Amino acid sequence: MTDPVTDTDILSYVDDQLDTSRRIDVEAYLAARPEEAARVMADLRLHDELRLALSVPSYAVRPATTEAARRLQRGLLRGRITSVLQRAAAVVMFVGAGWIAHEAIGPFGISQSIASVQPPAYVEEAVRAHGTSLLRASMTSQPKVSDYDPAEILSATAITMPALPRDWSVRDVQIYPSRFGPSVELAVHSDSIGDASLFAVRPGTFDVVKPTQTDVGGTASSYFQIGNVAYALVGRGNPKELGASARKLADSFIDHPPKET
């Protein structure tokens, strides 16, 4: 193999855009990595399902809806996010079979019920942990632990913590149980977000999720996932500032990517 196989090569392989020589390189690379090969095979299957669904004629669907589905397919293939591909494949299959009425389809061919994606379960855990931290902060009998050692946390929980902004102060550090196993809860404070919590847990799935804002029970949060670890920044301050801070935390992994665990 003359050149290392990159994510771009794998995407091109899924989209059938490589010449024979480079396809052999990619296949040799995947043959030595069963887990990666399984993910690529899943992408190939979903790619073919989308292609098959879009090739089936349906006189009950507007041409604009079909074209929107094709644009969605191309965009999702570039993103290579399997969970979204699965939802997109299901939507296109329903449209191709004429199971979605015209009035239920939005301008991009996705119904409102499908577009409204619920936040992951770990966000609820993060909000609950944030409430517990606020309760601890109000009790004089509960000692606060402000000694924050990311290396020790990684060693004990296999959770990599992001680099914190310099203007943040850590008020408390706790390891809480969750439905996913041990979680890390940092009670933090800054002028921009006020009192907030940074929650981290291993949800049991490998994914890459960009910072996404949501609201759970009146508590704002911004969650994201990097590989095997998911994070949620929770607080009752300005939601825009919270979202901006979450993006900075996610960006901190660009220069210092998390170790494989």
SVG drawing of the C-alpha trace seen along z (x, -y; Angstrom):
<svg xmlns="http://www.w3.org/2000/svg" viewBox="-52 -37 56 46">
<polyline fill="none" stroke="black" stroke-width="0.4" points="0.0,0.0 1.7,-3.3 -0.6,-5.8 -2.5,-5.4 -6.2,-4.9 -8.1,-8.0 -11.8,-8.7 -12.1,-10.3 -11.0,-7.1 -13.6,-5.1 -16.3,-7.5 -15.4,-7.3 -15.3,-3.5 -18.9,-3.5 -20.0,-5.9 -18.2,-3.7 -15.9,-6.5 -12.5,-4.8 -10.5,-3.1 -9.8,0.6 -6.3,0.2 -7.4,-2.1 -10.4,0.1 -8.0,3.0 -6.0,0.8 -9.2,-0.1 -10.3,3.5 -6.9,4.6 -7.1,1.9 -10.6,3.1 -9.7,6.8 -7.3,6.1 -9.9,4.1 -13.1,6.1 -15.0,3.4 -14.3,0.7 -15.2,3.2 -18.5,3.9 -19.3,0.2 -18.4,-0.3 -20.6,2.7 -23.5,1.1 -23.0,-2.1 -22.9,-0.2 -26.1,1.5 -27.9,-1.7 -26.4,-3.4 -27.9,-0.7 -31.3,-0.9 -31.4,-4.6 -30.5,-4.1 -33.1,-1.3 -35.8,-3.4 -35.1,-6.4 -35.2,-4.2 -38.8,-3.0 -41.3,-5.2 -44.1,-6.6 -46.9,-8.7 -48.1,-9.8 -45.0,-11.8 -44.2,-15.3 -41.0,-15.5 -39.7,-18.2 -40.0,-15.7 -38.0,-13.1 -35.3,-15.6 -35.1,-16.7 -34.6,-13.1 -31.8,-12.8 -30.1,-15.9 -30.6,-14.4 -28.9,-11.2 -25.9,-12.9 -25.5,-15.0 -25.8,-12.1 -23.3,-10.0 -20.8,-12.8 -21.5,-13.0 -21.3,-9.2 -23.4,-9.2 -25.0,-5.8 -27.9,-6.6 -29.0,-9.5 -28.6,-7.4 -31.0,-4.8 -33.7,-7.4 -33.2,-8.9 -33.5,-5.4 -36.7,-4.8 -38.1,-8.2 -37.3,-7.6 -38.7,-4.1 -42.0,-5.4 -42.1,-8.2 -41.4,-5.7 -44.2,-3.4 -46.6,-6.4 -47.2,-5.9 -46.7,-9.6 -49.5,-12.0 -48.6,-15.2 -49.8,-17.4 -47.6,-15.6 -44.4,-16.4 -42.4,-19.5 -40.6,-21.5 -37.6,-19.1 -39.6,-15.9 -39.4,-15.0 -42.4,-15.0 -42.4,-17.2 -42.6,-14.2 -39.4,-12.7 -37.6,-16.1 -38.2,-16.5 -35.5,-14.3 -35.5,-13.7 -32.2,-14.3 -30.2,-11.2 -31.0,-9.5 -27.7,-10.7 -28.9,-14.3 -31.6,-13.5 -28.9,-11.9 -26.9,-15.1 -29.8,-17.3 -30.4,-15.0 -26.8,-15.1 -26.8,-18.9 -29.7,-19.1 -27.9,-16.9 -24.8,-19.1 -26.9,-22.2 -28.4,-20.4 -24.9,-19.5 -23.8,-23.1 -26.6,-24.3 -25.6,-21.9 -22.8,-23.0 -22.4,-19.4 -21.4,-18.2 -17.7,-18.7 -16.8,-20.2 -14.0,-18.6 -12.3,-21.1 -9.2,-19.1 -9.6,-18.3 -7.3,-15.7 -8.3,-14.7 -5.6,-12.0 -6.9,-10.3 -10.5,-10.5 -9.4,-8.9 -7.6,-6.1 -10.5,-5.3 -13.5,-5.7 -12.0,-5.6 -13.6,-9.0 -11.5,-11.7 -12.4,-15.2 -12.1,-18.2 -9.8,-21.1 -11.6,-23.7 -11.6,-27.4 -9.2,-29.4 -11.9,-31.6 -13.8,-28.6 -13.5,-27.7 -14.2,-24.1 -16.4,-24.2 -16.9,-20.4 -16.0,-17.1 -18.0,-14.0 -18.4,-10.5 -22.1,-9.6 -23.7,-6.3 -25.9,-6.3 -27.7,-3.8 -24.6,-3.8 -22.1,-3.2 -19.9,-5.7 -20.3,-9.3 -18.3,-12.5 -19.9,-15.6 -18.0,-18.9 -19.7,-21.8 -18.2,-24.9 -18.6,-28.6 -17.8,-31.4 -19.1,-34.9 -20.6,-33.9 -22.6,-30.8 -22.9,-31.2 -23.2,-28.1 -23.3,-25.1 -22.3,-21.4 -20.2,-19.5 -21.4,-15.9 -19.5,-13.1 -20.4,-9.4 -19.7,-6.5 -23.2,-5.8 -22.2,-2.4 -22.2,-3.6 -19.5,-5.0 -20.6,-8.2 -19.6,-11.8 -22.3,-14.3 -21.8,-18.0 -22.9,-20.3 -26.7,-20.4 -28.8,-22.6 -31.9,-21.3 -34.1,-21.9 -35.1,-19.3 -37.6,-20.3 -36.8,-24.0 -33.0,-23.4 -30.9,-24.3 -28.2,-21.9 -25.9,-21.5 -24.7,-18.0 -22.1,-16.4 -20.3,-13.1 -16.7,-12.3 -16.2,-8.6 -17.1,-6.5 -17.7,-9.4 -20.7,-11.8 -20.8,-15.2 -23.5,-17.6 -23.1,-21.1 -26.1,-21.9 -27.1,-25.2 -29.8,-27.8 -27.8,-30.7 -28.0,-32.1 -28.7,-29.2 -26.6,-30.9 -23.6,-31.3 -24.1,-27.7 -24.1,-26.5 -21.0,-28.6 -19.1,-27.1 -20.1,-23.6 -18.7,-24.2 -15.4,-25.4 -15.2,-22.2 -15.8,-20.1 -13.2,-22.1 -10.6,-21.4 -10.5,-17.8 -9.2,-18.9 -5.7,-19.7 -5.8,-17.0 -7.9,-14.1 -9.1,-11.6 -7.2,-8.4 -8.7,-5.1 -10.0,-3.2"/>
</svg>
